[in-house]
Each structure stands twice: as structure tokens, then as C-alpha cells.
Amino acid sequence: MTDQTMTRRQLRIPARGGDELDAWVYLPDRPGPVPVVVMAHGIGGIKAGGLAPFAERFARSGFAAVVFDYRHWGESTGEPRQFLSIDRQLEDYRTALAWARRQDEFDVTRMFVWGTSFAGMHIVELAAREGGLAGAIAQCPLVDGFAGLSKIPPARAVKLTGYALADLARSVFGRRPKYLPISVPPGQLGVIATDDAMAGMDRLDPGDGSWSNEITARSLLDISVHRPVRRARKAQCPLLMVVAEHDTMAPTGPALTVATHAPLGELYRSRGGHYDVYAGGLDHENVVRVETAFLQRHSAMTEL
């Protein structure tokens, strides 16, 4: 059943160091406790940028969804703004999971994690290291930072590294961060310069001024050394990899390796490119259908 009514409320989840994660909690209109999906975005993304269509569909299918912004991003607290730390983002997932486990309305035996794009890094790590998960979903996922770096032309990689090191030096002396644009047209200097980067940005920009197309340059230093693809065989829960057929941003080879090597790995090859999994994209409807079926199957829920 996919036509249940649902509600959404906004709340703050306490995080380390006195910070707070801003979260949307979607609840299906059915008796609890209900299974729950903890969700977050990719590089530079915020919950208002394209995650609602997924959470709403899950909720209308009987699942609660906790959709949060990482610290330093969106409506969550944390300084400097637009700063990416893999360790902090993983910790934020665990903070949201721990909060969800304390809520009587959620079934702690049926907890899932979901992530898109760069968050594929976190999802594979959680599948391998976080016990008690009923399943995990990574869509259009980046799971190998080194492979992602190898897709960047050497001259651009050198420039980006220079900016990153300069920003790191500024941070040592307490100076304001140096920012880089996230999405740029091909040939310009930014983190994502694929042919579909600008169209993808337009698809995910909330359009209300709550999101900025920039990231602290030092954030790039944390990416290339992170390679969760190497932990695929340690995944403890069912792991669905949604891998786009023509993804020019996240290398598909490592993602396919994860699907193959994870003991309970599953694979869906979505049509189109990196951004075609989102609302308005070529394969969005199929992607949501496949993901919902995965949740239902691994919740042992045949009728909601």
C-alpha cells in the first residue's frame, strides 16, 4: 500500500560539542512502533534539496523517515559553515540513529540508513561497522574517494589541492575559510564540473535562499583518502546499491564492486545519469519503487 496519509514535523537533535542536527521526521498514519529510515544528502547537499520526495514516499508506504542536515550545513548548527568532514558526517548519522532508537514510535529492530551521492561513503561504512541495522540504501553512490579524484583532470586537481591547502593554512591561524564553488560548468574551477553539473544543481537547489553553492576548500583534503569500497565484504546487513548507468560524477566501478562483494548486496542499475534518480529525473519513479520494495522486503512487511 502506498497511499497512506503522513505527517511531518521539524525538530533538533543534540549533537557533540553543543551543536544540533536539524531534522524532519515523517510519520505514517498507522499504529506504531513503525520501521524507520535515517536519511541524509551528498556533498554540499541539504535535506531541503531533493530528499522530501523520497521520505514522503517511504512514509506513505508505512515507514517513518528521519531526514537530517549534517553539522555545518543547512539548518543544523556548526562552524565554519559549508565544511565537510567525513568523520563528523558519520558521527552525525550515528547521532541520528541513536536518537531514533530512543523514540518509542520507532521499531528499533527495523532501522535502515539511506544516503545519496557522496553519502554512499557513509552508508557503506555504516553497513560494515554499525550493528543492528535492518538494511542500507546507497543511491548514485561515491564509495571510493581515490577513484573519484582520478576522474578529475590533473591540472584541475592541482589547482583544487592548492586551494585546499591554502584554506587549511588559514584555519590554523583562525582566518575565515576560503570557499570553492561546488557545481560549475565544464572547464571552470569547482568541485563538480561534469556536463550535467549545472542541471543537477538546478534540480537540487531548494530555490529559497537556504542553500549556497560553495564548500570550504579544506574539505577536499578529506575525500581522496576515504575508500569504503574496501570494506564491502564486511557489510553486516542487506545493502542496496542504486548505480546509474551513465554516472559521470561517482565512478560506477567501485559501486558495482560493493554490490558484488557485500554478503547481502543487491543492485539496481538506474537509467540515465547521476541526477536522474531525483524527482524530475529520468528514472526517479523506478528508483523510489525499487527502494521502497527493498525496505518492505527487509522489514518482513507484506501489507502496510
Secondary structure, DSSP 8 states (H G I E B T S, - for coil): -----EEEEEEEEE-GGG-EEEEEEEEESS-SSEEEEEEE--TT--TTTTTHHHHHHHHHTT-EEEEE--TTSTTS--SSTT---HHHHHHHHHHHHHHHHT-TTEEEEEEEEEEEGGGHHHHHHHHHH-TT-SEEEEES----HHHHHHTS-HHHHHHHHHHHHHHHHHHHTT----EEESB--TTSSSSB-STTHHHHHHHH--SSS---SEEEGGGGGGTTT--GGGGGGG--S-EEEEEETT-SSS-HHHHHHHHHHSTTEEEEEESSSGGGGSTTSTTHHHHHHHHHHHHHHTTT-S--
